[in-house]
Amino acid sequence: MATVELRFSAQPEHVRTARLVAAAVARRAGVEEAVLDEVRLAVGEACSRAVGLHRNNGLTGPVRVVLTEEEKVFSIEVGDDVPGPAGGSAEAVSGIAAALDPDNEGEDEMGLAVISGLVDDVEVTSGEGGGTIRMSWPVAKVSALP
């Protein structure tokens, strides 16, 4: 299992770099070429959402992006430091459920809806330590050359 971790200050200009890194790592992991645009767009939406949450809440910590290559799946987690509901345990909901959650507000709802439209396997987690959007894509099997 190979993992790449990227941390960047919550500035909009860094979102482009996160998109480029995500696409490069996804390509290396074996994600199909036709899906790379979806990876770029989904990462851009998730990172833009995290940057907005940080800036709106006056947080100075970095946005976290973890890209993980496993045998049959490539996953990306975008994390923020904005505390979610109190109670100690993280709440996880599927992407479309999070997008339709009446507690989500404006831009958050729109960003999650876009991500849910781009990614089949998405989970949004929110807890006292911050939130995470986890997205994953299947990895195309590459046949070995003789």
Secondary structure by P-SEA (a helix, b strand, c coil): cbbbbbbbcccccaaaaaaaaaaaaaaaacccccaaaaaaaaaaaaaaaaaaaaaaacccbbbbbbbbbcccbbbbbbbbccccccccbbbbbcaaaaaacccccaaaaaaaaaaaacccbbbbbbcccbbbbbbbbbbccccccc
